[in-house]
Amino acid sequence: MKVLIDTNVILDFLLRREPYYVNAAKINILSEKEFICGYISASAVTDIFYVAKRELKNKDTVLALIKNILKTTHIVAVRESSIYEALDLEWSDFEDSVQYTAGQSISVNYIITRNPKDFASGYIETVTPEEFLNKVITW
């Protein structure tokens, strides 16, 4: 099963943001154990770097965190066609539309985000981390 993990969920895991960390960590474990095939968009990597560096104020720490998360998740390319498709969506948040079209390009089964309403106009099933864990995973 392929899932696109939204920037906010990756940041919840990397920065140990409460109360979201536990579910984000469980999703990371599922990807690490290859129960799911977790993806992040190439464009999200720069956003993750920017936000994490702003919060942690240490470039080397942030680089290490990103290298670590890339051991358990794959990067989906943001192609030229993804950008044009995202523009055509005319969503209020362009970042979300780019992530959506990147996920669409590899036929993900789910988008996991804390903000499912941001992807509501799309046809890919979008769930919160908690919903994903409850719906798809039997612990």
ChimeraX commands (.cxc) that place a marker at each C-alpha (Angstrom):
marker #1 position 0.00,0.00,0.00 radius 0.5
marker #1 position 1.38,3.37,-1.05 radius 0.5
marker #1 position 0.71,6.44,1.09 radius 0.5
marker #1 position 1.72,10.06,0.72 radius 0.5
marker #1 position 2.63,11.48,4.11 radius 0.5
marker #1 position 1.93,15.18,4.37 radius 0.5
marker #1 position 4.54,17.64,5.56 radius 0.5
marker #1 position 2.78,18.25,8.88 radius 0.5
marker #1 position 2.88,14.55,9.82 radius 0.5
marker #1 position 6.59,14.27,8.98 radius 0.5
marker #1 position 7.28,17.38,11.07 radius 0.5
marker #1 position 5.20,15.96,13.95 radius 0.5
marker #1 position 7.49,12.94,13.93 radius 0.5
marker #1 position 10.82,14.71,13.44 radius 0.5
marker #1 position 10.13,17.49,15.94 radius 0.5
marker #1 position 8.24,15.24,18.37 radius 0.5
marker #1 position 5.30,17.63,18.38 radius 0.5
marker #1 position 2.67,16.72,20.93 radius 0.5
marker #1 position 0.00,15.48,20.93 radius 0.5
marker #1 position 0.66,14.28,17.37 radius 0.5
marker #1 position 4.01,12.56,17.78 radius 0.5
marker #1 position 2.82,9.07,18.77 radius 0.5
marker #1 position 0.65,8.50,15.69 radius 0.5
marker #1 position 3.27,10.02,13.40 radius 0.5
marker #1 position 5.86,7.68,14.92 radius 0.5
marker #1 position 3.59,4.68,14.37 radius 0.5
marker #1 position 3.23,5.61,10.71 radius 0.5
marker #1 position 7.00,5.92,10.44 radius 0.5
marker #1 position 7.40,2.45,11.96 radius 0.5
marker #1 position 4.93,1.02,9.44 radius 0.5
marker #1 position 6.98,2.53,6.63 radius 0.5
marker #1 position 10.26,1.40,8.17 radius 0.5
marker #1 position 8.96,-2.18,8.50 radius 0.5
marker #1 position 7.64,-1.94,4.91 radius 0.5
marker #1 position 4.07,-2.66,5.95 radius 0.5
marker #1 position 3.28,0.47,3.97 radius 0.5
marker #1 position 5.29,2.25,1.33 radius 0.5
marker #1 position 5.53,5.80,2.65 radius 0.5
marker #1 position 6.25,8.70,0.32 radius 0.5
marker #1 position 6.88,12.39,0.75 radius 0.5
marker #1 position 6.93,14.80,-2.15 radius 0.5
marker #1 position 10.26,16.26,-3.23 radius 0.5
marker #1 position 8.83,19.72,-2.66 radius 0.5
marker #1 position 7.95,18.82,0.94 radius 0.5
marker #1 position 11.59,18.11,1.76 radius 0.5
marker #1 position 12.51,21.77,1.40 radius 0.5
marker #1 position 9.51,22.80,3.51 radius 0.5
marker #1 position 10.47,20.27,6.18 radius 0.5
marker #1 position 14.03,21.61,6.21 radius 0.5
marker #1 position 12.85,25.22,6.49 radius 0.5
marker #1 position 10.38,24.62,9.35 radius 0.5
marker #1 position 12.66,22.27,11.29 radius 0.5
marker #1 position 15.65,24.62,11.01 radius 0.5
marker #1 position 13.53,27.55,12.15 radius 0.5
marker #1 position 12.45,25.58,15.20 radius 0.5
marker #1 position 15.67,23.73,16.07 radius 0.5
marker #1 position 18.08,26.46,14.94 radius 0.5
marker #1 position 20.73,23.89,14.03 radius 0.5
marker #1 position 21.35,23.04,10.39 radius 0.5
marker #1 position 23.40,19.89,11.10 radius 0.5
marker #1 position 20.69,18.46,13.36 radius 0.5
marker #1 position 18.03,19.15,10.75 radius 0.5
marker #1 position 20.09,17.57,7.97 radius 0.5
marker #1 position 20.58,14.47,10.13 radius 0.5
marker #1 position 16.84,14.27,10.84 radius 0.5
marker #1 position 16.00,14.53,7.15 radius 0.5
marker #1 position 18.58,11.91,6.20 radius 0.5
marker #1 position 17.08,9.66,8.87 radius 0.5
marker #1 position 13.48,10.05,7.68 radius 0.5
marker #1 position 14.62,9.31,4.12 radius 0.5
marker #1 position 15.74,5.88,5.34 radius 0.5
marker #1 position 12.10,5.00,6.01 radius 0.5
marker #1 position 10.24,6.94,3.32 radius 0.5
marker #1 position 10.62,7.43,-0.40 radius 0.5
marker #1 position 10.62,10.69,-2.32 radius 0.5
marker #1 position 8.09,11.17,-5.08 radius 0.5
marker #1 position 9.26,13.53,-7.80 radius 0.5
marker #1 position 7.48,16.75,-8.50 radius 0.5
marker #1 position 7.46,16.79,-12.26 radius 0.5
marker #1 position 6.67,19.63,-14.58 radius 0.5
marker #1 position 3.31,18.00,-15.28 radius 0.5
marker #1 position 2.59,17.88,-11.53 radius 0.5
marker #1 position 3.04,21.64,-11.30 radius 0.5
marker #1 position 0.70,22.29,-14.24 radius 0.5
marker #1 position -1.89,19.90,-12.85 radius 0.5
marker #1 position -1.61,21.59,-9.43 radius 0.5
marker #1 position -2.16,24.99,-11.03 radius 0.5
marker #1 position -5.25,23.67,-12.80 radius 0.5
marker #1 position -6.71,22.46,-9.50 radius 0.5
marker #1 position -6.94,26.08,-8.32 radius 0.5
marker #1 position -6.88,25.01,-4.65 radius 0.5
marker #1 position -6.36,27.73,-2.07 radius 0.5
marker #1 position -3.13,26.10,-0.85 radius 0.5
marker #1 position -0.75,25.54,-3.75 radius 0.5
marker #1 position 1.61,23.42,-1.64 radius 0.5
marker #1 position -1.21,20.95,-0.97 radius 0.5
marker #1 position -2.15,20.80,-4.63 radius 0.5
marker #1 position 1.46,20.04,-5.60 radius 0.5
marker #1 position 1.66,17.28,-3.01 radius 0.5
marker #1 position -1.67,15.91,-4.23 radius 0.5
marker #1 position -0.60,15.77,-7.88 radius 0.5
marker #1 position 2.72,14.19,-6.91 radius 0.5
marker #1 position 0.84,11.49,-5.00 radius 0.5
marker #1 position -1.55,11.10,-7.89 radius 0.5
marker #1 position 1.38,10.51,-10.26 radius 0.5
marker #1 position 2.33,7.33,-8.40 radius 0.5
marker #1 position -1.24,6.25,-7.57 radius 0.5
marker #1 position -1.05,6.44,-3.80 radius 0.5
marker #1 position -3.87,4.75,-1.90 radius 0.5
marker #1 position -4.05,7.38,0.83 radius 0.5
marker #1 position -2.83,10.82,1.76 radius 0.5
marker #1 position -2.10,11.01,5.48 radius 0.5
marker #1 position -2.43,14.52,6.88 radius 0.5
marker #1 position -3.69,16.38,9.92 radius 0.5
marker #1 position -5.68,18.58,7.53 radius 0.5
marker #1 position -7.84,16.31,5.35 radius 0.5
marker #1 position -10.12,19.21,4.39 radius 0.5
marker #1 position -7.19,20.72,2.47 radius 0.5
marker #1 position -7.38,17.77,0.06 radius 0.5
marker #1 position -11.17,17.37,0.03 radius 0.5
marker #1 position -11.53,18.36,-3.64 radius 0.5
marker #1 position -9.43,15.42,-4.75 radius 0.5
marker #1 position -10.37,11.81,-5.25 radius 0.5
marker #1 position -7.48,10.20,-3.31 radius 0.5
marker #1 position -8.76,9.12,0.09 radius 0.5
marker #1 position -7.35,11.51,2.66 radius 0.5
marker #1 position -7.18,10.59,6.33 radius 0.5
marker #1 position -5.67,11.79,9.56 radius 0.5
marker #1 position -2.90,9.69,11.10 radius 0.5
marker #1 position -5.36,8.43,13.71 radius 0.5
marker #1 position -7.95,7.54,11.08 radius 0.5
marker #1 position -5.35,5.74,9.02 radius 0.5
marker #1 position -4.13,3.72,11.98 radius 0.5
marker #1 position -7.69,2.83,13.05 radius 0.5
marker #1 position -8.98,2.11,9.57 radius 0.5
marker #1 position -6.16,0.29,7.92 radius 0.5
marker #1 position -3.99,-1.19,10.62 radius 0.5
marker #1 position -4.79,-3.94,13.05 radius 0.5
marker #1 position -2.30,-3.75,15.87 radius 0.5
marker link #1:1,2 radius 0.2
marker link #1:2,3 radius 0.2
marker link #1:3,4 radius 0.2
marker link #1:4,5 radius 0.2
marker link #1:5,6 radius 0.2
marker link #1:6,7 radius 0.2
marker link #1:7,8 radius 0.2
marker link #1:8,9 radius 0.2
marker link #1:9,10 radius 0.2
marker link #1:10,11 radius 0.2
marker link #1:11,12 radius 0.2
marker link #1:12,13 radius 0.2
marker link #1:13,14 radius 0.2
marker link #1:14,15 radius 0.2
marker link #1:15,16 radius 0.2
marker link #1:16,17 radius 0.2
marker link #1:17,18 radius 0.2
marker link #1:18,19 radius 0.2
marker link #1:19,20 radius 0.2
marker link #1:20,21 radius 0.2
marker link #1:21,22 radius 0.2
marker link #1:22,23 radius 0.2
marker link #1:23,24 radius 0.2
marker link #1:24,25 radius 0.2
marker link #1:25,26 radius 0.2
marker link #1:26,27 radius 0.2
marker link #1:27,28 radius 0.2
marker link #1:28,29 radius 0.2
marker link #1:29,30 radius 0.2
marker link #1:30,31 radius 0.2
marker link #1:31,32 radius 0.2
marker link #1:32,33 radius 0.2
marker link #1:33,34 radius 0.2
marker link #1:34,35 radius 0.2
marker link #1:35,36 radius 0.2
marker link #1:36,37 radius 0.2
marker link #1:37,38 radius 0.2
marker link #1:38,39 radius 0.2
marker link #1:39,40 radius 0.2
marker link #1:40,41 radius 0.2
marker link #1:41,42 radius 0.2
marker link #1:42,43 radius 0.2
marker link #1:43,44 radius 0.2
marker link #1:44,45 radius 0.2
marker link #1:45,46 radius 0.2
marker link #1:46,47 radius 0.2
marker link #1:47,48 radius 0.2
marker link #1:48,49 radius 0.2
marker link #1:49,50 radius 0.2
marker link #1:50,51 radius 0.2
marker link #1:51,52 radius 0.2
marker link #1:52,53 radius 0.2
marker link #1:53,54 radius 0.2
marker link #1:54,55 radius 0.2
marker link #1:55,56 radius 0.2
marker link #1:56,57 radius 0.2
marker link #1:57,58 radius 0.2
marker link #1:58,59 radius 0.2
marker link #1:59,60 radius 0.2
marker link #1:60,61 radius 0.2
marker link #1:61,62 radius 0.2
marker link #1:62,63 radius 0.2
marker link #1:63,64 radius 0.2
marker link #1:64,65 radius 0.2
marker link #1:65,66 radius 0.2
marker link #1:66,67 radius 0.2
marker link #1:67,68 radius 0.2
marker link #1:68,69 radius 0.2
marker link #1:69,70 radius 0.2
marker link #1:70,71 radius 0.2
marker link #1:71,72 radius 0.2
marker link #1:72,73 radius 0.2
marker link #1:73,74 radius 0.2
marker link #1:74,75 radius 0.2
marker link #1:75,76 radius 0.2
marker link #1:76,77 radius 0.2
marker link #1:77,78 radius 0.2
marker link #1:78,79 radius 0.2
marker link #1:79,80 radius 0.2
marker link #1:80,81 radius 0.2
marker link #1:81,82 radius 0.2
marker link #1:82,83 radius 0.2
marker link #1:83,84 radius 0.2
marker link #1:84,85 radius 0.2
marker link #1:85,86 radius 0.2
marker link #1:86,87 radius 0.2
marker link #1:87,88 radius 0.2
marker link #1:88,89 radius 0.2
marker link #1:89,90 radius 0.2
marker link #1:90,91 radius 0.2
marker link #1:91,92 radius 0.2
marker link #1:92,93 radius 0.2
marker link #1:93,94 radius 0.2
marker link #1:94,95 radius 0.2
marker link #1:95,96 radius 0.2
marker link #1:96,97 radius 0.2
marker link #1:97,98 radius 0.2
marker link #1:98,99 radius 0.2
marker link #1:99,100 radius 0.2
marker link #1:100,101 radius 0.2
marker link #1:101,102 radius 0.2
marker link #1:102,103 radius 0.2
marker link #1:103,104 radius 0.2
marker link #1:104,105 radius 0.2
marker link #1:105,106 radius 0.2
marker link #1:106,107 radius 0.2
marker link #1:107,108 radius 0.2
marker link #1:108,109 radius 0.2
marker link #1:109,110 radius 0.2
marker link #1:110,111 radius 0.2
marker link #1:111,112 radius 0.2
marker link #1:112,113 radius 0.2
marker link #1:113,114 radius 0.2
marker link #1:114,115 radius 0.2
marker link #1:115,116 radius 0.2
marker link #1:116,117 radius 0.2
marker link #1:117,118 radius 0.2
marker link #1:118,119 radius 0.2
marker link #1:119,120 radius 0.2
marker link #1:120,121 radius 0.2
marker link #1:121,122 radius 0.2
marker link #1:122,123 radius 0.2
marker link #1:123,124 radius 0.2
marker link #1:124,125 radius 0.2
marker link #1:125,126 radius 0.2
marker link #1:126,127 radius 0.2
marker link #1:127,128 radius 0.2
marker link #1:128,129 radius 0.2
marker link #1:129,130 radius 0.2
marker link #1:130,131 radius 0.2
marker link #1:131,132 radius 0.2
marker link #1:132,133 radius 0.2
marker link #1:133,134 radius 0.2
marker link #1:134,135 radius 0.2
marker link #1:135,136 radius 0.2
marker link #1:136,137 radius 0.2
marker link #1:137,138 radius 0.2
marker link #1:138,139 radius 0.2
view
